[in-house]
Amino acid sequence: ATQLSSTEGNLQSTLERIKTSTQTYPKLVIILAGTNDLAYCTNNKDCINIFNSIRSIHDICHERNIDTVALSIPTSAWQSSQNGSDAASFAKLINEKIERWAVERRSIVNAEKEEEEEEEEQQQQQNKYMVRHFGLPGWTATQLSSTEGNLQSTLERIKTSTQTYPKLVIILAGTNDLAYCTNNKDCINIFNSIRSIHDICHERNIDTVALSIPTSAWQSSQNGSDAASFAKLINEKIERWAVERRSIVNAEKEEEEEEEEQQQQQNKYMVRHFGLPGWTATQLSST
């Protein structure tokens, strides 16, 4: 995050490049940062610095009147391992700071804690978005895609309370599965479970965005050396499938096609991906 918030991260120039090519900034930027910072986090002061870097990334967008969604640092096998025992508590502390700040900014509304307030606000402000969070830390994609994961009932509950399904579901899954992945066949099973989660939404005509499994210190450690290659293999399968489904458009590989399509379909959204694997929030938020 330190790198991503810096000038080295090129977030500012990326946003300006998008504005130049489309005559407007993105309406929304979804930000996931801080995972890699945990490898260098040794105390609470470091946690504050990481949070400040993540907030700086959002500030870069807010300065341009771009709305943001702050994703929490996901759990990982490395965080709960002996070597990363402190990382789990540091991640929890940072996530608590992110959540408090996000609620203050009204960027994220926690559906479980503030559902009644959300529904009242939605009636008053029909033109604004309602963002809900449904997370099960430590769960695998296999569990999430099963009836045990309760995704179906959660979607039905949202429909009951709002008279409609969500328009978009952003899905991050597969991180915890890597702890149980030993071969390519397991990778295929993990991918199939992730795809099943999307299928649950698609069956209800809900659009989805598939987030790749993020990098982590555990993946690159000696004990998790295979995990990095497994994550890469699964992410490649996700990307190929997502491009086929038109759920995700890779801005770096298909930029020309995106710009042409945007001219033809002005009323549709353009989704761009800007990722720098291994960078810290501090770097991302800096110039």
C-alpha positions, 0 to 999 in steps of 0.5 A: 500500500505504501508503494501504491500510494506513492508517485511510483504507484502511478495511480494519479497518472492512471486516473488522468489517462482514463479521463483523457481517453473517456472524457471523464474519471471513473465513477467508482474505484474499488480498492484492496490494499494492505495485504503485502504490508503485513509482511513488514508490520511489527507494531501498532505504529506500523498498522497506523502507517499502513492505514494512513497509506490506504486512506491516501489511496482513497484520497487520491480518488476523492480529490477527483470526486471519484467514489470508492469502496474500501475492501478489508484485508482478507484473511490468509493461511499465512496470517494464522500460521505460527510465523504470521501469528501477529499478522492476524491481529495487525490485519484485524486492527487495520480493518477496524480502522478502515471500517470506522473511517469508511462508515464516517465517509459513508463509503461503506454501510455495514448491512448487518449493523445498519440495515434499518438505516440503509432501507430508510435512506434508500427510500429518501435517496432513490438515486444513490447506491446501497452497498452491503457486505457479506463476509465469512473470514476463514471460509473456503470457496467450497464452503461459500458455494455450498448451502452452508455458505447461505449466499442464496438465502442472503440474496433472497433476504435482500430481495425481501427487504428491498423488493429487488436483488442487488444489481452487482455482487463483487466476489473475492474467494479462494484465498483460504482454499490455498492452504488445502491445495496440493495439486492442479486438480485441487486448483480446478476444484477451487476454480469451479467453487468460485465459479459456482458462487458467481453462478448463484448470482447469475441464476438471479440475473445479478451481474458479478465482478470476480476479484483475483486471489490477492498475493500474500507473504505466506504465498511467497514464503518457503512453506507456501512456495507452491501456493503462489503458483497455485494462486496464479493458475487459479487466477488465470482460469478466473480471468479467462472465464471472466473475459468470456462472461464479459464480467471483467474487462482487463484495461491493460490488455483490452483498452482499445476495445473498451474505449470503442465499446464505451463510445457505442454504449454510453449508458453502460459502465466501464470496469477497469483493473489497476493492480500492482502485485506486491505493492504496499498501501503507502506506496499506492497512496503516494505521488 
